Amino acid sequence: MIVGSMVILCVGFGAYKLSQLQVEQIKQHTGKNADDLSESKLEAAMDKLDIEGQEPTDQKNACLKLNRIRIHLS
């Protein structure tokens, strides 16, 4: 989900709020799109690249949960 210049990745049970530049750095480092990585591989790449994601706001978390429910019901 893209929000302004930030990207929110839902991976496993976590959500990560990253800049588009950070997402591109992860892609270059791993050779895969950030949203295609497992939670552990995404966190390992973020650690290696010294990237700290921000926590999504409560409102964005509620939206993410709703989208997950919609996907599950599809």
Phi and psi in degrees as a GROMACS rama.xvg file:
@    title "Ramachandran Plot"
@    xaxis  label "Phi"
@    yaxis  label "Psi"
@TYPE xy
-100.866  128.262  ILE-2
-126.088  104.051  VAL-3
60.5262  -127.073  GLY-4
-95.2311  8.09965  SER-5
-106.775  154.046  MET-6
-120.924  133.775  VAL-7
-109.14  119.87  ILE-8
-102.675  129.285  LEU-9
-103.088  112.056  CYS-10
-130.713  124.003  VAL-11
58.8691  -126.091  GLY-12
-100.352  3.37775  PHE-13
-106.791  165.287  GLY-14
-134.318  138.552  ALA-15
-127.249  131.085  TYR-16
-104.08  113.108  LYS-17
-128.335  157.809  LEU-18
-77.7985  161.231  SER-19
-62.5759  -34.0366  GLN-20
-62.9678  -42.8403  LEU-21
-64.0073  -40.1018  GLN-22
-62.8907  -40.3536  VAL-23
-66.5503  -38.7969  GLU-24
-61.9951  -41.7635  GLN-25
-63.5956  -41.8413  ILE-26
-62.839  -44.3911  LYS-27
-64.7505  -37.7652  GLN-28
-70.2845  -42.6621  HIS-29
-96.4958  -21.2719  THR-30
81.4318  6.02043  GLY-31
-131.437  156.752  LYS-32
-64.1364  142.281  ASN-33
-57.912  -36.2052  ALA-34
-77.4039  -4.57422  ASP-35
-95.5474  -3.76814  ASP-36
-87.6027  151.241  LEU-37
-70.6963  163.821  SER-38
-58.2279  -43.2541  GLU-39
-67.3113  -38.36  SER-40
-70.995  -36.9586  LYS-41
-63.8907  -46.2981  LEU-42
-64.2646  -37.4835  GLU-43
-64.4787  -42.0638  ALA-44
-65.6352  -41.9928  ALA-45
-63.0694  -40.9127  MET-46
-63.5235  -46.2666  ASP-47
-61.7209  -38.6046  LYS-48
-90.07  1.94766  LEU-49
56.1024  46.4488  ASP-50
-103.527  127.892  ILE-51
-111.177  113.886  GLU-52
-76.0889  156.496  GLY-53
-94.2592  154.943  GLN-54
-78.4296  131.005  GLU-55
-63.0655  151.297  PRO-56
-67.7879  164.718  THR-57
-57.872  -38.7918  ASP-58
-64.7171  -42.9985  GLN-59
-68.3551  -36.7295  LYS-60
-62.0473  -40.8311  ASN-61
-63.1781  -41.2364  ALA-62
-63.9242  -42.1051  CYS-63
-62.5513  -42.3027  LEU-64
-63.2282  -41.6234  LYS-65
-62.1478  -42.6275  LEU-66
-64.8205  -37.4685  ASN-67
-64.1447  -39.8977  ARG-68
-64.2369  -43.7588  ILE-69
-60.0891  -42.7968  ARG-70
-64.3541  -43.4044  ILE-71
-62.1338  -37.0254  HIS-72
-78.3662  -18.0907  LEU-73
